[in-house]
Amino acid sequence: MNTYFDIPHRLVGKALYESYYDHFGQMDILSDGSLYLIYRRATEHVGGSDGRVVFSKLEGGIWSAPTIVAQAGGQDFRDVAGGTMPSGRIVAASTVYETGEVKVYVSDDSGVTWVHKFTLARGGADYNFAHGKSFQVGARYVIPLYAATGVNYELKWLESSDGGETWGEGSTIYSGNTPYNETSYLPVGDGVILAVARVGSGAGGALRQFISLDDGGTWTDQGNVTAQNGDSTDILVAPSLSYIYSEGGTPHVVLLYTNRTTHFCYYRTILLAKAVAGSSGWTERVPVYSAPAASGYTSQVVLGGRRILGNLFRETSSTTSGAYQFEVYLGGVPDFESDWFSVSSNSLYTLSHGLQRSPRRVVVEFARSSSPSTWNIVMPSYFNDGGHKGSGAQVEVGSLNIRLGTGAAVWGTGYFGGIDNSATTRFATGYYRVRAWI
């Protein structure tokens, strides 16, 4: 059986790179398993009047020559939203920069031909922007939008209940004075939908999390995404969510985003149960690929529940950008993962794991802080390092709980096997994190 430790997690694959500025798009999958991209092709990042929406499909390991979905002479199409409907119909939506109109197109022949279905007028808004992966909620198919009128900002949906023939404005997720914009939505079943949004320019190192428990009818602001090793005050853009599950069948959410300060695309994961309960508990960030300049706009599909095939638009200058594909294998995500919690020597701690059976493997880790950059695996054993004698964590595994007994020195200051890499010193207090697999 493959384990977390013997599978490559990140693999950069084939790129769609030509002498154009290709950016602001979505990756999705057709019913026959073919991957495709819908995106903006232009000569530069912003401005100009030649931005058009194009489509390319991965066939036999080679991206097809892009075909035009939509263009308008003298006008600039911007971000592209869309995806594959349950029927197999492909939807693509984009905002025309000069007019502020959102135009919706569909294809029923795997992207060969496209038909215009709907135009959402700007009306009194300063802007309406289509952005993100579209998705099905009950009988509705949804295209994400963000909008602004003066100092009022909105996250809302464009919806169709008849298979993409007619469209209209639907649910409003947020309306207020915080400039949320690029937002990813993830239906996870039983009426639950998670959302993570970019905040304004992206500065401040924050992404915002929302949740609906009634198929998008009402929404709760869960606060900023809280994770181990946060992003400081960095610029974060274009979050993208997917649903995965462990080899034991435990559901997780994976979040991909681009940090334009460190110039990397990262991912974090969280147990679905934690995500539903609140915005805290996301794991440390893991780098996927370098993302220079104004790169970003990651999107992805999930195969087999744990294998992510994704796309990053990688910009090297304001006139040069291409689509780069990557693979992230998350087969080793745990079925239980605690937050870092405070511990001291010679103490007992009981954690309810909720797995309904005894896990087959448990890992205990030690750190000096609750948001560490390094940590150590605690060995459940007796040791003698010459100057001190004592024991690491003693672990009792059951069908309901994991019990940890921290060690103590035979003489002198108590400790329990925690070692600080920088000081090579044992400590009497610190933090544990516990992960388990079934």
HUPE-V183956 format. One record per residue. RES is the residue in one small letter. PSI is psi in degrees with one decimal (* if undefined). OMEGA is omega in radians with two decimals (* if undefined). Layout:
RES | PSI | OMEGA
RES | PSI | OMEGA
This chain:
m | 135.5 | 3.10
n | 141.9 | 3.14
t | 171.3 | -3.12
y | -30.1 | -2.98
f | -11.7 | -3.08
d | 20.5 | 3.07
i | 131.1 | 3.05
p | 131.8 | -3.09
h | -33.0 | -3.02
r | 130.0 | -3.11
l | 113.3 | 3.10
v | 128.4 | -3.04
g | -145.3 | -3.04
k | 141.9 | -3.13
a | 151.2 | 2.97
l | 96.9 | -2.99
y | 117.0 | 3.11
e | 179.5 | -3.07
s | 56.9 | 3.11
y | 174.3 | 2.98
y | 95.6 | -3.14
d | 125.4 | -3.02
h | 177.4 | 2.91
f | 54.7 | -3.09
g | -170.3 | -3.10
q | 143.5 | 2.97
m | 139.2 | 3.02
d | -175.8 | -3.02
i | 142.7 | 3.09
l | 169.3 | -3.11
s | -23.8 | 3.11
d | 4.9 | 3.11
g | -0.8 | -3.13
s | 136.8 | 3.05
l | 148.1 | 3.06
y | 162.5 | 3.06
l | 136.5 | 2.91
i | 129.3 | -2.98
y | 174.1 | 3.13
r | 129.2 | 3.03
r | 128.4 | -3.11
a | -167.8 | 3.10
t | -13.7 | 3.14
e | 166.8 | -3.06
h | -49.1 | -3.08
v | 150.2 | -3.10
g | -169.8 | -3.09
g | -179.5 | -3.09
s | 29.1 | -3.07
d | 12.7 | 3.14
g | 125.9 | 3.12
r | 158.0 | 3.14
v | 129.9 | -3.12
v | 164.4 | -3.08
f | 137.3 | 3.05
s | 140.7 | -3.10
k | 142.4 | 3.11
l | 111.7 | -3.08
e | 117.5 | 3.14
g | 32.4 | 3.14
g | 5.2 | -3.12
i | 133.0 | 3.09
w | 132.0 | 3.12
s | 157.7 | 3.06
a | 130.3 | -3.10
p | 136.9 | 3.03
t | 150.6 | -3.05
i | 127.5 | 3.01
v | -46.7 | -3.09
a | 141.6 | 3.01
q | 156.5 | 3.11
a | 119.1 | -3.09
g | 127.1 | 3.12
g | 5.3 | -3.14
q | 157.0 | -3.01
d | 108.9 | 2.96
f | 141.0 | -3.07
r | -131.2 | -3.12
d | 150.4 | 3.07
v | 127.8 | 3.04
a | 161.0 | 3.06
g | -167.3 | -3.10
g | -167.2 | -3.08
t | 126.8 | 3.07
m | 161.1 | 3.09
p | -29.0 | 3.13
s | -12.5 | -3.03
g | -11.7 | 3.07
r | 138.1 | 3.08
i | 136.9 | 3.12
v | 135.5 | 3.04
a | 131.5 | 3.12
a | 144.4 | 3.14
s | 152.8 | 3.13
t | 132.3 | 3.04
v | 118.6 | -3.01
y | -43.9 | -3.03
e | -33.1 | -3.06
t | -19.7 | -3.08
g | 6.8 | 3.12
e | 142.9 | 3.00
v | 123.0 | -3.12
k | 137.5 | -3.10
v | 131.8 | 3.14
y | 152.4 | 3.11
v | 154.5 | 3.05
s | 133.0 | 3.11
d | 10.5 | -3.14
d | 42.7 | 3.06
s | 36.1 | 3.01
g | 5.6 | -3.13
v | -47.6 | 3.12
t | 154.4 | -3.07
w | 145.6 | -3.13
v | 132.8 | 3.06
h | 129.3 | -3.10
k | -28.7 | -2.98
f | 146.9 | 3.00
t | 123.6 | 3.03
l | 113.5 | -3.13
a | 151.0 | 3.13
r | -33.6 | -3.13
g | -134.3 | -3.13
g | 0.7 | -3.11
a | 152.1 | 3.00
d | -37.4 | 3.06
y | 151.3 | 2.90
n | 120.7 | -3.13
f | 126.2 | 2.96
a | 131.1 | 3.12
h | 134.1 | 2.97
g | 174.6 | 3.13
k | 130.7 | 3.07
s | 164.2 | -2.99
f | 163.5 | -3.14
q | 133.7 | 3.04
v | 105.2 | -3.07
g | -124.2 | 3.13
a | 1.3 | -3.06
r | 141.6 | 2.97
y | 132.6 | -2.88
v | 134.2 | 2.95
i | 124.0 | -3.14
p | 142.2 | 3.07
l | 153.3 | 2.84
y | 148.7 | -2.97
a | 164.2 | 3.07
a | 141.2 | 2.99
t | 104.9 | -3.03
g | -125.3 | -3.14
v | 14.1 | 3.07
n | 124.7 | -3.09
y | 144.4 | -3.09
e | 143.8 | 2.85
l | 125.4 | -3.07
k | 177.8 | -3.07
w | 147.0 | 2.87
l | 127.6 | -2.94
e | 151.3 | 2.98
s | 135.2 | 3.09
s | 9.9 | -3.11
d | 36.9 | 3.06
g | 18.7 | 3.09
g | 9.8 | 3.12
e | -42.5 | 3.11
t | 153.6 | -3.05
w | 153.2 | 3.07
g | 164.0 | 3.12
e | 140.9 | -3.09
g | -128.3 | -3.03
s | 147.1 | 2.97
t | 123.5 | -3.09
i | -39.5 | -3.12
y | 143.0 | 3.01
s | 117.8 | -3.09
g | -163.9 | -3.02
n | 6.7 | 3.04
t | 126.0 | -3.02
p | 62.3 | 3.01
y | 147.2 | 3.12
n | -98.5 | -3.03
e | 119.1 | -3.02
t | 137.3 | 3.06
s | 137.5 | -3.13
y | 143.7 | -3.10
l | 100.5 | 3.00
p | 131.3 | -3.09
v | 9.9 | 3.08
g | 158.7 | 3.12
d | 33.3 | 3.09
g | 0.1 | -3.07
v | 129.1 | 3.06
i | 126.6 | 3.04
l | 150.6 | 3.08
a | 141.5 | 3.03
v | 129.8 | -3.01
a | 147.2 | 2.93
r | 148.4 | -3.13
v | 107.9 | 3.08
g | -129.2 | -3.14
s | -11.7 | -3.09
g | -12.6 | -3.14
a | 152.3 | 3.12
g | -3.0 | 3.06
g | 24.2 | -3.04
a | 144.3 | 2.89
l | 146.6 | -3.03
r | 138.3 | -3.09
q | 135.7 | 3.10
f | 159.6 | 3.10
i | 143.0 | 2.99
s | 139.1 | 3.11
l | 5.8 | -3.08
d | 46.6 | 3.09
d | 32.1 | 3.05
g | 4.3 | 3.14
g | -44.6 | 3.09
t | 155.0 | -3.04
w | 148.3 | 3.07
t | 130.9 | 3.06
d | 114.2 | -3.10
q | -2.8 | 3.13
g | -177.7 | -3.13
n | 143.6 | 3.02
v | 122.7 | -3.11
t | 123.8 | -2.99
a | 159.4 | 2.98
q | 136.5 | 3.13
n | 76.8 | -3.10
g | -173.6 | -3.07
d | 23.7 | 3.07
s | -128.6 | 3.08
t | 27.9 | -3.08
d | 165.4 | 3.09
i | 118.4 | -3.10
l | 134.1 | -3.09
v | 158.6 | 2.88
a | 64.2 | 3.05
p | 150.6 | 3.14
s | 125.1 | -3.03
l | 147.4 | 2.98
s | 158.0 | 3.12
y | 127.2 | 3.08
i | 171.1 | 3.03
y | 152.5 | -3.11
s | 171.9 | 3.07
e | -25.5 | 3.08
g | -2.5 | 3.08
g | 8.1 | -3.13
t | 127.3 | -3.07
p | 141.5 | 3.08
h | 164.8 | 2.98
v | 136.8 | 3.05
v | 135.7 | -3.13
l | 120.3 | 3.00
l | 143.2 | 3.13
y | 168.6 | 3.12
t | 132.1 | 3.06
n | 110.3 | -3.07
r | 2.9 | 3.02
t | -47.1 | 3.07
t | -14.0 | -3.14
h | 50.8 | 3.06
f | 147.2 | 2.90
c | 132.4 | -3.11
y | 164.8 | 2.87
y | 153.1 | 2.98
r | 156.6 | 3.06
t | 163.2 | 3.07
i | 143.4 | 3.00
l | 137.1 | -3.11
l | -40.7 | -3.13
a | -37.7 | 3.09
k | -41.0 | -3.12
a | -39.2 | 3.12
v | -36.6 | -3.10
a | -27.5 | -3.10
g | -171.0 | -3.04
s | 1.7 | -3.11
s | 156.6 | 3.08
g | 4.7 | 3.05
w | 143.5 | -3.09
t | 173.4 | 3.05
e | 153.0 | -3.11
r | 145.1 | 3.12
v | 125.4 | -3.12
p | 138.9 | 3.09
v | -51.4 | -3.09
y | 155.2 | 3.11
s | 145.7 | -3.07
a | 78.5 | -3.07
p | 166.0 | 3.03
a | -130.9 | -3.10
a | 48.6 | 3.08
s | 171.1 | 3.05
g | -152.1 | 3.08
y | 55.0 | 3.10
t | 142.8 | 2.96
s | 161.6 | -3.00
q | 164.0 | 2.98
v | 158.6 | -3.13
v | 128.4 | 3.09
l | 133.9 | 3.08
g | 16.8 | 3.06
g | -19.0 | -3.04
r | -12.6 | -3.09
r | 116.6 | -3.12
i | 125.1 | 2.97
l | 121.7 | -3.02
g | 174.0 | -3.13
n | 135.8 | 3.06
l | 128.7 | 3.03
f | 112.4 | -2.98
r | 111.3 | -3.10
e | 129.5 | 3.06
t | -15.6 | 3.01
s | 174.0 | -3.11
s | -9.3 | 3.13
t | 5.2 | -3.08
t | 118.6 | 3.11
s | 144.9 | 3.13
g | 166.7 | -3.12
a | 120.2 | -3.13
y | 131.8 | -3.11
q | 152.7 | 3.13
f | 164.5 | 3.06
e | 135.3 | 3.02
v | 119.0 | 3.11
y | 121.6 | -3.06
l | 38.0 | -3.12
g | -17.8 | -3.08
g | 11.8 | 3.11
v | 139.8 | -3.05
p | 164.1 | 3.06
d | -19.2 | 3.04
f | 137.0 | 3.07
e | 120.8 | 3.10
s | 162.0 | 2.89
d | 169.7 | 2.99
w | 129.5 | -3.14
f | 149.2 | -3.05
s | 136.0 | 3.11
v | 160.4 | 3.04
s | 165.9 | -3.06
s | 156.2 | 3.05
n | 44.4 | -3.11
s | 163.4 | -3.13
l | 134.9 | -3.13
y | 136.8 | -3.14
t | 124.9 | 3.13
l | 126.0 | 3.05
s | 118.5 | -3.04
h | -18.4 | 3.06
g | 18.7 | -3.06
l | -7.9 | 3.09
q | 3.1 | 3.02
r | 164.8 | -3.09
s | 129.1 | 3.07
p | 149.6 | -3.12
r | -17.2 | -3.09
r | 134.5 | 3.14
v | 133.8 | 3.08
v | 129.8 | 3.08
v | 131.9 | -3.12
e | 149.4 | -3.11
f | 140.9 | 3.04
a | 161.8 | 3.13
r | -16.3 | -3.13
s | 170.4 | -3.13
s | -3.0 | 3.06
s | 68.2 | -2.98
p | 156.8 | 2.98
s | -19.6 | 3.04
t | 154.0 | 3.08
w | 170.4 | -3.08
n | 145.0 | 3.03
i | 129.7 | 3.13
v | 126.4 | -3.13
m | 124.8 | 3.13
p | 78.4 | -3.06
s | 164.2 | 3.02
y | 140.2 | 3.14
f | 161.1 | 3.07
n | 108.3 | -3.11
d | 17.8 | 3.10
g | -62.9 | -3.11
g | -25.1 | -3.09
h | 157.7 | 2.99
k | 147.2 | 3.13
g | -162.2 | -3.11
s | 152.9 | 3.00
g | -169.5 | -3.12
a | 134.7 | 2.99
q | 126.4 | -2.99
v | 124.7 | 3.03
e | 126.0 | -3.07
v | 129.9 | 3.10
g | 179.6 | -3.09
s | -15.3 | 3.14
l | -37.2 | -2.99
n | 159.5 | 2.88
i | 123.0 | -3.14
r | 133.1 | -3.12
l | 126.9 | 3.01
g | 114.5 | 3.14
t | 150.2 | -3.06
g | 176.2 | 3.08
a | 150.8 | 3.10
a | 150.7 | 3.07
v | -35.5 | 3.01
w | 163.0 | 3.10
g | -158.6 | -3.08
t | 133.4 | 3.13
g | 147.4 | 3.05
y | 173.3 | -2.99
f | 30.1 | 3.05
g | 1.3 | 3.10
g | 128.6 | -3.11
i | 128.5 | 3.04
d | 121.8 | -3.07
n | -34.6 | -3.06
s | -26.2 | -3.07
a | -10.3 | -3.06
t | 44.7 | -3.10
t | 143.9 | 3.06
r | 150.9 | -3.02
f | 154.1 | -3.13
a | -13.3 | 3.08
t | 163.5 | 3.13
g | -150.4 | -3.10
y | 140.5 | 3.05
y | 149.8 | 2.87
r | 137.1 | -3.09
v | 130.5 | 3.06
r | 145.7 | -3.09
a | 149.4 | 3.14
w | 141.0 | 3.12
i | * | *
